[in-house]
Amino acid sequence: MRGLPRWVLAPAILGALFVVVPVVAMVARLDVSGGLGGIWDLLTSPTATDALWLSVRTSLVATVCCVLLGAPMALVLARTTFPGQRVARALVLLPLVLPPVVGGIALLHTFGRRGLIGQHLSVLGIEVAFTTTAVVMAQTFVALPFLVLSLEGSLRTHDARYEEVAATLGASPSTVLRRVTLPLVLPGLVSGAVLAFARALGEFGATITFAGALQGVTQTLPLEIYLQRSADPDAAVALSLLLVVVAVIVTAAVHGGPFGREPSAEGDRQRAEGDGLPTEGDRIPADDDGARHRRRVGTSPSAGEPVTLGAPLRVRVRLAARAVDLAHAVEPGQVVAVLGPNGGGKSTLLQAVTGLLPHRPRPRSGSPDELHVSIDDTVLTDTTRGTAVPPRRRRIGWLTQRPLLFAHLDAVDDVAFGLRARGTTRPEARATARERLAELDAEHLAGRRPHELSGGQAQRVSIARALATDPRVLLLDEPLASLDVGVAQQVRRALHDAQRAHPRTTLLVTHDLLDVLLLADRAVVLEGGRVVEDGPAREVLTRPRSRFAARLAGINLLSGTATDDGGLRLGAGGDAATGPSGANTTSTLAAMQVVAGVVADGAGIVVGDPAVAMFEPRAVAIHREAPSGSPRNAFAVTITSLEPHGQLFRAWGEVTGPREVRDAVGHLAADLTPRSVADLRLAPGERVWFAVKAAEVQVYSTR
């Protein structure tokens, strides 16, 4: 009862009794005064055995028909979208709510001698109604929705990205269905088949209407029970009990066996032990020239010998529905970090490269939508020409936040999946897979299933799988976001070493500053579906030009235009007020439109150019009253949050004042000691002043 209110137990018990008591009452009704021999004679009579075996045979055939017809129907309903889909689903599930006798009448008027189809079959000498075939058809008609409903539900609860990952590894749609989709939903398929079999076994109304009750031909066990109910009630009860026993055995055998529960794709548990790797920090050895971001891409750091580079990538995405309009290029072997807030366009960019971005053809009326993706001068997507190379042929490696390992495969077969999908023999694929695992210090994981791996182990296996097919472009979609700090360090080191050994053209979507610093050559910031900043990773983080990059780097950033005295006029303009200076500083935020600062080295600012002012949170002092004294900039703010930041606290404040100033400044951060927090009595909602000296403010152009 953990996690459940106690009152739930009462209706649960009542419901169980409602099902069990009638069965017990039926057992109690059996007349055993003459011994069990009489009951045995009833159960083994020719009519009873004929009816039982006919029911079992026809139910099995009907179940096979349900699987062959229902599985494709469930796949179409769960994995596609088309006009009238709700109506189609309602029609497929219609037999669930129809009385079985109505279903029998419908079948009779379709396949009977004078039926819509039956009259044409009769000309060919084929009679369907009142035959064993009619029994199977009646059972299939009423049982089919049970399989469709169960399998469709299972398909919808499973992450479709498993199929997408398999496609990027080179698997064709048929291979994905056979080796990924069906194994993942096998428990749901088996459960649906059992429900269909049980429903077919107990079918009565449609059968007697469409097939009649001919002993040995159409008289199934439910029909035999119905006929015996008037002639011999004891025989009817005995046969009913037999039907109950058979149904219980079948359902219990499946739901209590290996298919009784659906395994989690990532495993129901995570191992507590470590990954078996050294627990070193995130310090990555510098390259030969002493700086990660000045490495000569295309040379081996250890031997200096040329290695195979990745391919150049060009992407153009313009989608009105997603408010995305961007163009992006990555040089061979370059690692580009893609940054930005949620909804900025990062996922759209990756989906465009993988070929998984859904788009509709350009309408006749004209549309601004445009998709163009090329790798190594090979056009993969071009909506203007109707070019769309499927994901399996793009040679893309895709690593997501979740490892998405296939639960039915061990690590070595998982890594070998892409190679096998591309036609490599199983021994060769497994040998290559072991090599990739060994390169990531994960060879000892080869025989483990996903549920036997920790988070870091699973992610390293996923990395090996993505690299095993030697992709031309590698896409990393926040691969470390779900890992704890220690495990993320190890996986980050594995990614770094793999890139050093075999430089690949890489797009890295991340929100982690360490990922950018230690893995990326360039950084691109997307906001509102546009590229707002693009440059060397170290420069973007040390001299950010976008609010998001500044917040990621832990820097306060104000936007505006450059003034003639090295300051910054906030926003697009305003009154030409000067920044506060000297003891006479009494400015309020409403009047302060210019921020005093110093021009950054090499900034080359021109008066009137778009510019930003930058200062670190440690340079900010907090006051209860408007500050005065040495030249400084002061901002009236409302404290929005306080959060630990190492041994200090970081206070976030929302600037108050005119909208133009709020848009130019946004939120500001200040670092202070725990004692200062206590002395100032800071709490969310408090109104205070943030002050920073002009000498701490760097101003540089954004052109």
C-alpha positions as CSV (number, residue, x, y, z in Angstrom):
1,M,0.0,0.0,0.0
2,R,3.0,2.3,-0.1
3,G,2.0,5.5,-1.8
4,L,-1.7,4.7,-2.0
5,P,-4.5,5.9,0.3
6,R,-6.0,3.1,2.5
7,W,-9.5,3.7,1.2
8,V,-8.4,2.3,-2.2
9,L,-8.2,-1.1,-0.7
10,A,-12.0,-1.4,0.0
11,P,-13.2,-1.0,-3.6
12,A,-10.3,-3.1,-4.9
13,I,-11.3,-6.0,-2.6
14,L,-15.0,-5.5,-3.6
15,G,-14.1,-5.6,-7.3
16,A,-12.0,-8.8,-6.8
17,L,-14.9,-10.4,-5.0
18,F,-17.3,-9.4,-7.7
19,V,-15.2,-11.5,-10.2
20,V,-14.2,-14.4,-7.9
21,V,-17.4,-15.1,-6.0
22,P,-19.5,-16.0,-9.1
23,V,-16.8,-18.5,-10.2
24,V,-16.8,-20.0,-6.7
25,A,-20.6,-20.2,-6.8
26,M,-20.4,-22.1,-10.0
27,V,-17.9,-24.6,-8.5
28,A,-20.2,-25.0,-5.5
29,R,-23.1,-25.8,-7.8
30,L,-21.3,-28.9,-9.1
31,D,-23.0,-32.1,-8.0
32,V,-20.2,-34.3,-6.6
33,S,-22.5,-36.7,-4.7
34,G,-21.8,-39.4,-7.2
35,G,-18.0,-38.8,-7.1
36,L,-15.7,-37.1,-9.5
37,G,-16.1,-39.9,-12.0
38,G,-19.4,-38.5,-13.1
39,I,-17.9,-35.0,-13.7
40,W,-15.0,-36.6,-15.6
41,D,-17.4,-38.5,-17.8
42,L,-19.2,-35.2,-18.7
43,L,-15.9,-33.5,-19.5
44,T,-14.6,-36.4,-21.6
45,S,-17.8,-37.0,-23.6
46,P,-17.5,-36.9,-27.4
47,T,-19.5,-33.7,-27.7
48,A,-17.5,-32.0,-25.0
49,T,-14.1,-33.0,-26.3
50,D,-15.1,-32.1,-29.9
51,A,-16.3,-28.7,-28.8
52,L,-13.1,-28.0,-26.6
53,W,-10.6,-28.9,-29.3
54,L,-12.6,-27.0,-31.9
55,S,-12.6,-24.0,-29.7
56,V,-8.8,-24.3,-29.1
57,R,-8.0,-24.8,-32.7
58,T,-10.2,-22.0,-34.1
59,S,-9.1,-19.6,-31.3
60,L,-5.4,-20.2,-32.1
61,V,-6.0,-19.6,-35.8
62,A,-8.1,-16.5,-35.0
63,T,-5.2,-15.2,-32.7
64,V,-2.7,-15.7,-35.6
65,C,-5.1,-13.7,-37.9
66,C,-5.4,-11.0,-35.2
67,V,-1.6,-10.7,-35.0
68,L,-1.1,-10.6,-38.8
69,L,-3.9,-8.0,-39.3
70,G,-3.8,-6.2,-36.0
71,A,-0.1,-5.5,-35.6
72,P,0.1,-3.5,-38.9
73,M,-3.1,-1.6,-37.9
74,A,-1.6,-0.7,-34.5
75,L,1.7,0.4,-36.1
76,V,-0.2,2.7,-38.5
77,L,-2.4,4.2,-35.8
78,A,0.5,4.7,-33.4
79,R,3.3,5.8,-35.7
80,T,1.6,7.8,-38.4
81,T,-0.7,10.8,-38.7
82,F,-3.3,11.1,-41.5
83,P,-6.7,12.8,-42.1
84,G,-9.6,11.0,-40.4
85,Q,-7.3,9.0,-38.1
86,R,-9.8,9.3,-35.2
87,V,-12.6,8.0,-37.3
88,A,-10.4,5.1,-38.5
89,R,-9.5,4.2,-34.9
90,A,-13.1,4.3,-33.9
91,L,-14.1,1.9,-36.7
92,V,-11.3,-0.5,-35.9
93,L,-12.4,-0.6,-32.3
94,L,-16.1,-0.8,-33.1
95,P,-16.5,-4.5,-32.3
96,L,-15.6,-3.7,-28.7
97,V,-18.9,-1.9,-28.1
98,L,-21.1,-3.8,-30.6
99,P,-23.1,-6.8,-29.2
100,P,-21.5,-9.9,-30.6
101,V,-24.8,-11.0,-32.3
102,V,-24.7,-7.7,-34.2
103,G,-21.2,-8.6,-35.4
104,G,-22.5,-12.0,-36.5
105,I,-25.3,-10.4,-38.5
106,A,-22.9,-8.0,-40.2
107,L,-20.6,-10.9,-41.1
108,L,-23.6,-12.9,-42.4
109,H,-24.7,-10.1,-44.7
110,T,-21.1,-9.7,-45.9
111,F,-20.0,-13.3,-46.4
112,G,-23.3,-15.2,-46.4
113,R,-24.7,-16.9,-49.5
114,R,-26.6,-13.7,-50.4
115,G,-24.1,-11.3,-48.8
116,L,-22.2,-8.5,-50.3
117,I,-19.1,-10.6,-50.9
118,G,-20.5,-14.1,-50.3
119,Q,-22.7,-14.0,-53.4
120,H,-19.7,-13.6,-55.6
121,L,-17.8,-16.4,-53.7
122,S,-20.8,-18.7,-54.2
123,V,-20.4,-18.4,-57.9
124,L,-16.9,-19.8,-57.5
125,G,-18.3,-22.6,-55.3
126,I,-16.9,-21.1,-52.1
127,E,-19.3,-21.2,-49.1
128,V,-18.2,-19.4,-45.9
129,A,-21.2,-19.2,-43.6
130,F,-21.9,-22.1,-41.3
131,T,-18.4,-23.6,-41.7
132,T,-15.4,-23.8,-39.5
133,T,-13.9,-20.9,-41.4
134,A,-16.9,-18.8,-40.3
135,V,-16.1,-19.7,-36.7
136,V,-12.5,-18.3,-37.2
137,M,-13.8,-15.2,-38.9
138,A,-16.4,-14.5,-36.1
139,Q,-13.7,-15.0,-33.5
140,T,-11.3,-12.7,-35.3
141,F,-13.9,-10.0,-35.8
142,V,-14.6,-9.7,-32.0
143,A,-11.0,-10.4,-30.8
144,L,-9.1,-8.1,-33.2
145,P,-9.7,-4.8,-31.4
146,F,-8.1,-6.3,-28.2
147,L,-4.8,-6.8,-29.9
148,V,-4.9,-3.5,-31.7
149,L,-5.7,-1.6,-28.5
150,S,-3.0,-3.4,-26.4
151,L,-0.3,-3.0,-29.0
152,E,-1.1,0.6,-29.9
153,G,-0.9,1.5,-26.2
154,S,2.5,-0.2,-25.9
155,L,3.8,1.5,-29.0
156,R,2.7,4.9,-27.7
157,T,4.4,4.5,-24.4
158,H,7.7,3.6,-26.0
159,D,10.0,6.4,-27.0
160,A,10.0,6.7,-30.8
161,R,13.6,7.9,-30.6
162,Y,14.7,4.3,-30.4
163,E,13.5,3.8,-34.0
164,E,15.0,7.2,-35.0
165,V,18.4,6.2,-33.6
166,A,18.3,2.9,-35.4
167,A,17.5,4.8,-38.6
168,T,20.5,7.1,-38.2
169,L,22.7,4.0,-37.6
170,G,21.8,2.8,-41.1
171,A,18.8,0.5,-40.5
172,S,16.1,0.3,-43.2
173,P,12.5,0.7,-42.1
174,S,12.0,-3.1,-42.3
175,T,15.1,-3.7,-40.2
176,V,14.0,-1.1,-37.6
177,L,10.6,-2.8,-37.4
178,R,12.1,-6.3,-37.1
179,R,15.1,-5.6,-34.8
180,V,14.0,-2.6,-32.7
181,T,10.3,-1.9,-32.7
182,L,8.9,-5.4,-32.3
183,P,11.4,-6.6,-29.7
184,L,10.7,-3.4,-27.6
185,V,6.9,-3.9,-27.7
186,L,7.0,-7.7,-27.6
187,P,5.4,-7.8,-24.1
188,G,2.5,-5.6,-25.4
189,L,2.2,-7.8,-28.5
190,V,2.1,-11.0,-26.4
191,S,-0.4,-9.5,-24.0
192,G,-2.6,-8.4,-26.8
193,A,-2.4,-11.9,-28.4
194,V,-3.4,-13.5,-25.1
195,L,-6.4,-11.2,-24.7
196,A,-7.4,-11.9,-28.3
197,F,-7.1,-15.7,-27.7
198,A,-9.1,-15.5,-24.5
199,R,-11.8,-13.4,-26.2
200,A,-11.9,-15.8,-29.2
201,L,-12.1,-18.8,-26.9
202,G,-15.2,-17.4,-25.2
203,E,-16.9,-16.0,-28.3
204,F,-20.6,-17.0,-28.6
205,G,-23.0,-14.5,-30.2
206,A,-21.2,-13.8,-33.5
207,T,-20.4,-17.5,-33.9
208,I,-23.9,-18.9,-33.4
209,T,-25.3,-16.2,-35.7
210,F,-22.7,-16.5,-38.5
211,A,-21.6,-20.2,-38.2
212,G,-24.5,-22.0,-36.4
213,A,-24.0,-24.9,-34.1
214,L,-22.9,-28.0,-36.1
215,Q,-21.2,-30.6,-33.9
216,G,-17.6,-31.1,-34.8
217,V,-17.8,-28.2,-37.4
218,T,-19.0,-25.0,-35.8
219,Q,-20.2,-26.0,-32.3
220,T,-17.5,-24.5,-30.1
221,L,-17.3,-25.0,-26.3
222,P,-19.4,-21.8,-25.5
223,L,-22.1,-23.1,-27.9
224,E,-22.0,-26.5,-26.3
225,I,-22.4,-24.9,-22.8
226,Y,-25.4,-22.9,-24.1
227,L,-27.0,-26.0,-25.6
228,Q,-26.4,-28.1,-22.5
229,R,-27.8,-25.4,-20.2
230,S,-31.3,-26.6,-20.9
231,A,-30.7,-30.3,-21.5
232,D,-28.2,-31.0,-18.6
233,P,-27.5,-28.1,-16.3
234,D,-24.8,-30.0,-14.4
235,A,-23.0,-30.7,-17.7
236,A,-23.2,-27.0,-18.5
237,V,-21.6,-26.1,-15.2
238,A,-18.8,-28.6,-15.7
239,L,-18.1,-27.4,-19.2
240,S,-18.1,-23.8,-17.9
241,L,-15.6,-24.7,-15.3
242,L,-13.4,-26.3,-17.9
243,L,-13.5,-23.2,-20.0
244,V,-12.6,-21.1,-17.0
245,V,-9.7,-23.4,-16.1
246,V,-8.3,-23.2,-19.7
247,A,-8.6,-19.4,-19.8
248,V,-6.9,-19.0,-16.4
249,I,-4.0,-21.3,-17.4
250,V,-3.4,-19.4,-20.6
251,T,-3.5,-15.9,-19.1
252,A,-1.5,-16.9,-16.0
253,A,1.2,-18.6,-18.1
254,V,1.8,-15.5,-20.1
255,H,1.3,-12.7,-17.5
256,G,3.2,-14.6,-14.9
257,G,6.1,-15.5,-17.2
258,P,8.8,-13.6,-18.9
259,F,6.3,-11.5,-20.8
260,G,4.3,-10.6,-17.7
261,R,5.9,-7.2,-17.4
262,E,7.5,-4.8,-19.9
263,P,11.1,-4.2,-19.2
264,S,12.3,-0.6,-19.1
265,A,14.3,0.3,-22.2
266,E,17.0,1.8,-20.0
267,G,16.6,-0.8,-17.2
268,D,14.6,-0.7,-14.0
269,R,17.6,-0.1,-11.9
270,Q,21.1,1.4,-12.0
271,R,24.2,-0.3,-10.5
272,A,25.6,1.4,-7.5
273,E,29.2,0.6,-8.3
274,G,31.3,3.0,-10.4
275,D,32.2,2.7,-14.0
276,G,35.6,1.0,-13.4
277,L,37.4,4.1,-14.7
278,P,39.9,6.3,-12.8
279,T,38.0,8.9,-10.8
280,E,40.1,11.7,-12.0
281,G,38.7,15.2,-12.5
282,D,37.8,17.0,-15.7
283,R,41.3,18.2,-16.4
284,I,42.0,17.3,-20.0
285,P,45.7,17.4,-21.1
286,A,46.6,20.3,-23.4
287,D,47.5,19.6,-27.0
288,D,51.0,20.1,-28.4
289,D,50.5,23.9,-28.8
290,G,49.2,24.2,-25.2
291,A,45.6,25.2,-26.0
292,R,42.6,23.0,-26.8
293,H,41.0,25.6,-29.1
294,R,44.1,26.2,-31.2
295,R,44.6,22.6,-32.0
296,R,45.3,21.8,-35.7
297,V,42.3,19.8,-36.6
298,G,43.3,16.9,-38.7
299,T,46.5,15.9,-37.0
300,S,46.9,13.2,-34.4
301,P,47.9,14.9,-31.1
302,S,50.1,12.0,-30.1
303,A,51.9,11.1,-33.3
304,G,51.3,14.2,-35.5
305,E,50.3,11.9,-38.4
306,P,47.4,12.9,-40.6
307,V,44.1,11.3,-39.8
308,T,40.8,11.2,-41.6
309,L,38.7,14.3,-41.0
310,G,35.0,14.6,-40.8
311,A,33.1,16.2,-43.7
312,P,32.0,19.9,-44.0
313,L,28.4,20.5,-43.0
314,R,26.1,23.2,-44.4
315,V,22.6,23.7,-43.1
316,R,19.9,26.2,-44.0
317,V,16.6,26.0,-42.1
318,R,13.7,28.4,-42.5
319,L,10.4,27.2,-41.1
320,A,7.6,29.7,-40.4
321,A,5.7,27.2,-38.2
322,R,8.6,27.0,-35.8
323,A,9.8,30.6,-36.2
324,V,13.2,29.4,-37.3
325,D,15.4,31.1,-39.8
326,L,19.1,30.2,-39.6
327,A,22.1,29.2,-41.7
328,H,25.0,27.3,-40.2
329,A,28.2,25.8,-41.5
330,V,30.8,23.6,-39.8
331,E,34.3,23.0,-41.1
332,P,35.7,19.4,-41.4
333,G,36.7,18.0,-38.0
334,Q,35.4,21.0,-36.1
335,V,33.4,20.8,-32.9
336,V,30.7,23.5,-32.7
337,A,28.8,24.0,-29.4
338,V,25.2,25.0,-30.1
339,L,23.8,27.1,-27.2
340,G,20.6,28.8,-26.5
341,P,17.4,28.8,-24.4
342,N,14.6,26.3,-24.8
343,G,12.7,26.9,-28.0
344,G,15.7,28.7,-29.6
345,G,15.9,26.2,-32.5
346,K,18.6,23.8,-31.4
347,S,16.4,20.7,-31.8
348,T,15.2,21.9,-35.1
349,L,18.8,22.2,-36.3
350,L,19.7,18.7,-35.3
351,Q,16.5,17.2,-36.7
352,A,17.2,18.9,-40.0
353,V,20.7,17.3,-40.2
354,T,19.4,13.8,-39.3
355,G,16.6,14.0,-41.8
356,L,14.0,13.5,-39.0
357,L,12.5,16.9,-39.2
358,P,8.9,16.6,-40.5
359,H,8.1,19.1,-43.2
360,R,5.4,19.5,-45.8
361,P,6.0,20.2,-49.5
362,R,5.9,23.8,-50.5
363,P,2.2,24.8,-51.2
364,R,1.2,26.4,-54.5
365,S,0.6,29.7,-52.9
366,G,4.2,29.9,-52.0
367,S,5.9,29.5,-48.6
368,P,9.0,30.9,-47.0
369,D,9.8,27.4,-45.7
370,E,13.2,26.2,-46.8
371,L,15.4,23.2,-45.8
372,H,18.8,22.6,-47.3
373,V,21.4,20.2,-45.8
374,S,24.6,19.1,-47.4
375,I,27.5,17.1,-46.1
376,D,30.8,17.1,-48.0
377,D,29.1,18.8,-50.9
378,T,26.4,16.0,-51.1
379,V,22.9,17.5,-50.9
380,L,20.9,15.5,-48.4
381,T,17.8,17.7,-48.1
382,D,16.6,20.4,-50.5
383,T,12.9,21.2,-50.4
384,T,13.1,23.4,-53.5
385,R,14.2,20.4,-55.5
386,G,12.4,17.7,-53.6
387,T,15.6,16.1,-52.4
388,A,15.3,14.1,-49.2
389,V,17.9,11.4,-48.4
390,P,16.5,9.1,-45.7
391,P,18.3,9.1,-42.3
392,R,19.8,5.7,-42.8
393,R,21.8,6.8,-45.8
394,R,23.3,10.0,-44.3
395,R,26.0,8.5,-42.2
396,I,25.1,10.5,-39.1
397,G,26.0,9.6,-35.6
398,W,23.4,10.8,-33.1
399,L,23.9,10.7,-29.3
400,T,21.0,12.0,-27.1
401,Q,20.6,12.8,-23.5
402,R,19.3,9.3,-22.9
403,P,21.6,6.4,-24.1
404,L,18.6,4.8,-25.8
405,L,20.2,1.3,-25.8
406,F,18.1,-1.5,-27.1
407,A,16.9,-3.5,-24.1
408,H,16.9,-6.8,-25.9
409,L,20.6,-6.6,-27.0
410,D,23.8,-6.8,-24.9
411,A,26.4,-4.0,-25.2
412,V,28.5,-5.6,-28.0
413,D,25.4,-6.4,-30.2
414,D,24.1,-2.9,-29.5
415,V,27.3,-1.3,-30.7
416,A,27.4,-3.7,-33.7
417,F,23.8,-2.8,-34.6
418,G,24.7,-0.1,-37.1
419,L,27.4,-2.2,-38.8
420,R,25.0,-5.2,-39.1
421,A,22.3,-2.9,-40.6
422,R,24.8,-1.7,-43.2
423,G,25.6,-5.3,-44.3
424,T,28.6,-6.2,-42.2
425,T,28.8,-9.9,-41.2
426,R,28.0,-10.6,-37.6
427,P,31.6,-11.8,-36.6
428,E,33.2,-8.7,-38.2
429,A,30.6,-6.3,-36.7
430,R,31.1,-7.8,-33.2
431,A,34.9,-7.6,-33.6
432,T,34.6,-3.9,-34.5
433,A,32.2,-3.3,-31.7
434,R,34.6,-4.7,-29.2
435,E,37.3,-2.4,-30.6
436,R,35.1,0.6,-30.2
437,L,34.2,-0.4,-26.6
438,A,37.9,-1.0,-25.8
439,E,38.8,2.5,-27.0
440,L,36.3,3.9,-24.5
441,D,37.6,1.5,-21.7
442,A,34.2,-0.3,-21.8
443,E,35.2,-3.7,-23.2
444,H,34.4,-5.3,-19.9
445,L,30.7,-4.2,-20.5
446,A,30.4,-6.2,-23.7
447,G,28.1,-8.9,-22.3
448,R,25.8,-6.7,-20.2
449,R,22.3,-5.7,-21.0
450,P,21.2,-2.0,-20.6
451,H,19.5,-2.7,-17.2
452,E,22.9,-4.0,-15.9
453,L,24.7,-0.8,-16.7
454,S,25.1,2.4,-14.7
455,G,24.2,5.7,-16.3
456,G,27.8,6.5,-17.3
457,Q,28.4,3.0,-18.5
458,A,25.3,3.1,-20.7
459,Q,26.3,6.5,-22.1
460,R,29.8,5.2,-23.1
461,V,28.2,2.2,-24.8
462,S,26.0,4.7,-26.7
463,I,29.1,6.7,-27.7
464,A,30.8,3.5,-29.0
465,R,27.6,2.7,-31.0
466,A,27.5,6.1,-32.5
467,L,31.2,6.0,-33.5
468,A,31.2,2.3,-34.7
469,T,29.7,3.2,-38.1
470,D,32.4,5.9,-38.7
471,P,29.9,8.8,-39.2
472,R,30.7,11.8,-41.3
473,V,29.0,14.1,-38.8
474,L,28.4,13.5,-35.1
475,L,25.4,15.1,-33.3
476,L,25.6,15.3,-29.5
477,D,22.3,16.4,-28.0
478,E,23.0,17.1,-24.4
479,P,24.7,13.7,-23.8
480,L,25.8,14.5,-20.3
481,A,22.8,16.3,-19.0
482,S,21.3,13.3,-17.1
483,L,24.5,12.2,-15.5
484,D,25.9,13.2,-12.1
485,V,29.0,15.3,-11.9
486,G,31.5,12.4,-11.4
487,V,30.1,10.3,-14.2
488,A,29.8,13.3,-16.5
489,Q,33.5,14.0,-16.0
490,Q,34.4,10.5,-17.2
491,V,32.0,10.5,-20.2
492,R,33.3,14.0,-21.2
493,R,36.8,12.6,-21.1
494,A,35.8,9.7,-23.3
495,L,34.3,12.1,-25.8
496,H,37.4,14.3,-25.8
497,D,39.7,11.3,-26.3
498,A,37.6,10.0,-29.2
499,Q,37.6,13.4,-30.9
500,R,41.4,13.6,-30.5
501,A,42.0,10.2,-32.0
502,H,39.5,10.6,-34.9
503,P,38.5,14.2,-35.5
504,R,34.8,14.4,-36.6
505,T,32.6,17.2,-37.7
506,T,30.5,17.6,-34.6
507,L,27.5,19.6,-33.4
508,L,27.3,19.7,-29.6
509,V,24.0,20.9,-28.0
510,T,24.7,21.7,-24.4
511,H,23.9,24.0,-21.5
512,D,27.1,23.1,-19.6
513,L,29.9,25.5,-19.5
514,L,32.5,22.7,-19.1
515,D,31.3,21.0,-22.3
516,V,31.9,24.2,-24.2
517,L,35.3,24.9,-22.7
518,L,36.7,21.4,-22.9
519,L,35.1,20.0,-26.1
520,A,34.2,22.8,-28.5
521,D,36.2,24.8,-31.0
522,R,33.4,27.2,-31.9
523,A,30.2,28.3,-30.1
524,V,27.0,29.3,-31.8
525,V,24.1,30.9,-29.8
526,L,20.5,30.5,-31.1
527,E,17.7,32.7,-29.8
528,G,14.2,32.9,-31.3
529,G,15.3,30.6,-34.1
530,R,18.1,33.0,-35.2
531,V,21.9,32.9,-34.8
532,V,22.7,35.7,-32.5
533,E,26.3,34.9,-31.8
534,D,29.0,32.9,-33.5
535,G,32.7,32.7,-32.8
536,P,35.6,30.8,-31.1
537,A,34.3,29.1,-28.0
538,R,36.7,30.8,-25.6
539,E,35.9,34.2,-27.1
540,V,32.1,33.6,-26.8
541,L,32.5,32.8,-23.2
542,T,34.9,35.5,-22.2
543,R,33.4,38.3,-24.4
544,P,29.8,37.2,-24.9
545,R,27.5,39.3,-27.1
546,S,24.3,37.5,-26.2
547,R,22.4,37.4,-22.9
548,F,22.3,33.6,-22.9
549,A,26.0,33.2,-23.4
550,A,26.7,35.8,-20.7
551,R,24.5,33.9,-18.2
552,L,26.2,30.6,-19.1
553,A,29.6,32.2,-18.5
554,G,28.4,33.8,-15.3
555,I,28.8,37.3,-16.6
556,N,26.5,40.3,-16.4
557,L,25.7,41.8,-19.8
558,L,24.0,45.0,-20.8
559,S,23.2,46.0,-24.4
560,G,23.0,49.4,-26.1
561,T,25.1,51.7,-28.2
562,A,28.6,53.1,-27.7
563,T,29.1,56.7,-26.4
564,D,32.0,59.0,-27.1
565,D,33.3,58.7,-23.5
566,G,33.7,54.9,-23.6
567,G,30.3,54.3,-22.0
568,L,27.2,52.5,-23.1
569,R,23.8,54.1,-23.8
570,L,21.2,51.5,-22.7
571,G,18.7,50.2,-25.2
572,A,18.0,52.0,-28.5
573,G,18.4,55.5,-27.2
574,G,17.0,57.8,-24.6
575,D,17.9,61.1,-23.0
576,A,21.7,61.9,-23.1
577,A,22.2,61.6,-19.3
578,T,25.6,60.9,-17.9
579,G,26.5,58.1,-15.5
580,P,26.8,58.9,-11.8
581,S,30.1,60.3,-10.6
582,G,31.6,61.6,-7.4
583,A,29.9,62.4,-4.2
584,N,27.0,64.1,-5.9
585,T,25.7,60.8,-7.4
586,T,22.0,60.8,-6.8
587,S,20.8,59.1,-10.0
588,T,17.8,56.8,-10.2
589,L,17.5,54.1,-12.8
590,A,14.8,56.0,-14.6
591,A,17.2,58.9,-15.4
592,M,20.3,56.7,-15.9
593,Q,20.5,55.8,-19.6
594,V,24.3,55.7,-19.9
595,V,26.5,53.1,-18.2
596,A,30.1,54.3,-17.4
597,G,32.9,51.8,-18.3
598,V,36.2,51.4,-20.0
599,V,36.7,50.2,-23.6
600,A,38.0,46.7,-23.8
601,D,41.4,46.1,-25.3
602,G,41.2,45.9,-29.1
603,A,37.5,46.6,-29.1
604,G,37.7,49.3,-31.8
605,I,34.5,51.0,-30.8
606,V,32.8,53.6,-33.0
607,V,30.4,56.0,-31.4
608,G,26.8,54.9,-32.1
609,D,27.8,51.3,-32.9
610,P,25.8,48.5,-31.2
611,A,27.8,47.5,-28.1
612,V,27.6,45.7,-24.8
613,A,28.9,46.3,-21.3
614,M,30.2,43.4,-19.3
615,F,31.1,42.9,-15.7
616,E,31.4,39.9,-13.3
617,P,29.1,39.2,-10.4
618,R,32.1,39.4,-8.0
619,A,32.5,43.1,-8.9
620,V,28.9,44.0,-7.8
621,A,28.2,45.5,-4.4
622,I,24.8,45.4,-2.8
623,H,23.3,48.4,-0.9
624,R,20.1,49.0,0.8
625,E,20.1,52.6,-0.2
626,A,21.2,54.4,-3.4
627,P,25.0,54.4,-3.2
628,S,27.3,57.4,-3.4
629,G,31.0,58.1,-3.4
630,S,33.5,56.9,-6.0
631,P,32.3,56.7,-9.7
632,R,30.0,53.8,-10.1
633,N,26.9,52.5,-11.9
634,A,23.9,51.8,-9.7
635,F,20.9,49.6,-10.6
636,A,17.6,49.4,-8.6
637,V,16.7,45.7,-8.5
638,T,14.2,43.3,-6.9
639,I,15.9,40.1,-5.6
640,T,14.4,37.1,-7.5
641,S,16.5,34.3,-6.1
642,L,19.5,33.4,-3.9
643,E,21.5,30.2,-4.7
644,P,24.7,28.6,-3.5
645,H,27.7,29.4,-5.7
646,G,30.8,27.6,-4.3
647,Q,31.5,29.1,-1.0
648,L,29.5,32.2,-1.8
649,F,25.9,33.0,-2.6
650,R,24.8,34.3,-5.9
651,A,21.9,36.9,-5.7
652,W,19.8,37.4,-8.9
653,G,18.0,40.7,-9.2
654,E,15.5,41.9,-11.8
655,V,16.1,45.5,-12.8
656,T,13.2,47.8,-12.3
657,G,12.4,51.0,-14.3
658,P,11.4,51.8,-17.8
659,R,10.9,48.9,-20.2
660,E,13.7,50.1,-22.4
661,V,16.1,49.8,-19.5
662,R,14.7,46.4,-18.4
663,D,15.1,45.0,-21.8
664,A,18.7,46.3,-22.1
665,V,19.8,45.1,-18.6
666,G,17.5,42.1,-17.7
667,H,18.6,40.2,-14.7
668,L,21.8,40.9,-12.9
669,A,23.9,38.7,-10.6
670,A,26.0,39.5,-7.6
671,D,28.3,37.2,-5.6
672,L,28.5,37.8,-1.8
673,T,29.4,35.9,1.3
674,P,27.0,34.2,3.6
675,R,27.7,36.9,6.2
676,S,26.8,39.7,3.8
677,V,23.5,37.9,3.0
678,A,22.7,37.8,6.7
679,D,23.8,41.4,7.3
680,L,21.8,42.7,4.4
681,R,18.8,40.5,5.3
682,L,18.4,39.5,1.7
683,A,15.4,37.5,0.6
684,P,13.4,37.1,-2.7
685,G,11.2,40.2,-3.2
686,E,13.5,42.6,-1.4
687,R,14.3,45.9,-3.2
688,V,18.0,46.8,-3.2
689,W,20.7,48.5,-5.3
690,F,23.4,46.7,-7.3
691,A,26.5,48.9,-7.8
692,V,29.6,48.4,-9.9
693,K,32.6,50.7,-10.4
694,A,33.2,52.0,-13.9
695,A,36.6,50.5,-13.9
696,E,35.1,47.0,-13.6
697,V,32.9,47.5,-16.7
698,Q,34.3,46.5,-20.1
699,V,32.5,47.9,-23.2
700,Y,33.0,46.4,-26.6
701,S,31.3,46.6,-30.0
702,T,29.0,43.8,-31.2
703,R,29.6,44.5,-34.9
